[in-house]
């Protein structure tokens, strides 16, 4: 092992010559990753904006007594006022208002609608919506229209059926007063329908916020893609040099250790250089991560160091397996895409089937994702699996290098 310090120093020189090019690629990759981190925050803002009440326009004679009272009831007492908002529209402006997007649709109430309903005559309400509407608002309105149509029809049938029954079978009962009382009972049931169910939100206290989740996922993805910037460091290696060093007494373990340590130091320089612009970019756009409040960022960065060492060891093994520059780049990209997907870097792994989720959790990326998540939740789990994968990948690289040297 007397050649180990010399070989390690030579590897540091090779890494130093690659440093400017690596930093440029790392900064570009870091900025792209930070912009990708802002996307979930933007989507969440859009979801919050989309949670505003659905706006429905009303066209027609809205001053009729029954219609006016029904609208006042919906806008003041009914719980639907939190999800649906009604606006009065003139017939001449209804189509333009819909095309401009200020309403999700409008309903045309025919003249004499309330009076016709009182005598059992059906005059359909025409509802107009934008063509091809497939968003949440359009789905809510479509379901609402079907529900109201069924409710009105069945209510009319029940009321007029009760009045006819009272007229034929109960001579001492005024059928019209009985119908009015039945209308009131139906109205009270509809208004008080929230008592039919109970909403319960379950929180086990062991979940990450959306920014915190994507901080873990995109940080891990950045680490796996970062190896592409170091391709020249491994593409220029000489296989014959390894055999000569083996003959001189520096075996596969010493060679791998010297090359891996220089690779780790290069990675640390890249992470330090990438952290500054990413932090400025996230601060500029105001991305708030609740788990990193009160100085949690430095603790997270230090705690994530073993995960970074494990990813470096995995990348080192992949470069050892690859033949040539193109093969190394393709292998790194495929590894980042496949493991990143299975580990939940792109999409939450909880939506995957049980078998696929368990398989992804056993991979190095899945282990790293679990460890980063535990750091944000102030937990200690997952560290042992990270160190185990680190040792296994380095051992595999040593065995592969020793085999090639002997051949």
Phi, psi and omega in degrees: 000011180291340179274354183298311179301322180294314181294322178296319179295321178294321178293325176295323178294318177297319178294324179295323178293331179276349188303311181300316180294320180296319180296321179297313179294322180295317179298318178297315179295323180293318179296317178297321178293321178295320177296322176294328178291332179283341182297312178300324177296320178293320178296324179291322176297321178295321178295320178294323177292324179289345179280000177294157182303142175289133184260124180238129177272149179237127181236135177133192181279093183267003181267358175300146189302310184292320180292318179297317179294321179296319179294318177299322179294317180294323186276348184241323188247323187287145181292343179294348180295340179279343181242343181227135179236131181256138176231143177277134181231146173279145181306329183285339183253359186294312183296318180295320179296323178291316180295328180282351177086008181283340173228153178277346179172169177218151181248133179259112181268120183293157180293138181072024184296315183293316180296320178296323179294325182293332180258010176086014179264132182265122174238105188296145174269130180268126178248131182241128177229167179292142181293138176074018180294119181232011180277181184295321180298317179295321179294320179296316181295319180297315179293323179296317180297318179295321181294314181295319179299314179295319182295316180295316182296313182290327178294317177299315179300318181292317183293311181291329175295319179294321179294318178296321179294318179296322179294323184273322190251339185236084183294338182274356183253133176284113185296329182287320176293323177296320177296320179296318178296324179291324176298316180297319180295318176299316181298318179294323178296319181292316181294324184265023185291342180294341179285354180281345182215168179225132180263126180229123178260121183259125179227117181275001179070014184233038181235152179267154170288165181298314176298323179294321179297313182284341170297316178294311184296314183285330175295318178293319179296321177299317179297321182286330179275343184297332183299337181298326180292343181256015180303317179300333181295326182262333180292334182269009180286149179255122178293327180293328179298322178298322179290323177295317178294324176298319180292330181274357175113354178263099186284187182298324181296315179294319179296313181297318181296317180296315180291323181291318180296320177294324177294320179295316179297322176296320178296318179297321176297319178295319180293321178296319180289328182279334184294328183293304181294327179295316178298319178294320182292317178294320177295326180295321181267002173068040178283118184260124178243105185301326184290344183257016178288155177061049174075024182283345183293316180294321178294322178294319181295318179292318180293334181278355182300315177301325177295319177296321178295322178294317180296321177298318179296321178295317178295321178299318178295321179295320176295327178291327179281330186283153176244113177088171183290313182298317179298321179294317180295314181297320181294321179293318179296315180297320178296315180296319182291313184290308181291324177298321179292313182291331181278349179094021178289325180268320187219138183307129182293343180293343179274353181279162172299158186301315181296318180293324179293320178292322179295317179295327180290338180274345180287161178303320179294320177295320176296317178295321178297318179296323180291317178296321177297318179296325178296317180291331179270007179060043177247167184250002184283157175093347183292322181297319179294325178296313180293327178295314177296325178299312181292321181294317180292320177294322178295319178296322178294321178295314179297319179294318179295317180296321178297317180292322180295321180288332180285000000 
